[in-house]
Amino acid sequence: MNENATSRSSFKWDGTIIRKFIGKEKEVVIPEGATEIGNWAFKDCSSLTSVVIPEGVTEIGSKAFWLVVRH
């Protein structure tokens, strides 16, 4: 398990699919065990500066990072 992973409580997920990011972190590390980032999961998360996605994630949903703008 990655000790740098963002707390699992920062996500609405079922243990494999990240449905929604609800945390406040600016740097996010998707937890091991996730296999999919769902549609709209990071919608409007404009404060994000980085997202680390583990190799186990094999699918990223439509508009998963919609309106995430890097300034």
BELTA-V521664 format. One record per backbone hydrogen bond with DSSP energy under -0.5 kcal/mol. CO is the residue of the C=O (numbers start at 0). NH is the residue of the N-H. Records with the same first field share a line. If there is no record, write none. Layout:
CO = NH / NH
This chain:
0 = 2
1 = 4
6 = 9
7 = 10
9 = 21 / 22
10 = 12
11 = 18 / 19
15 = 17 / 34 / 35
16 = 13 / 18
17 = 37
19 = 11 / 21
25 = 27 / 48 / 49
27 = 29 / 51
28 = 5
30 = 33
34 = 57 / 58
35 = 17 / 37
36 = 60
37 = 40
39 = 42
40 = 20
41 = 44
43 = 45
44 = 47
49 = 27
50 = 52
51 = 29 / 53
53 = 56
55 = 57
58 = 36
60 = 63
61 = 39
62 = 65
63 = 41
64 = 67
65 = 43
66 = 68
68 = 70
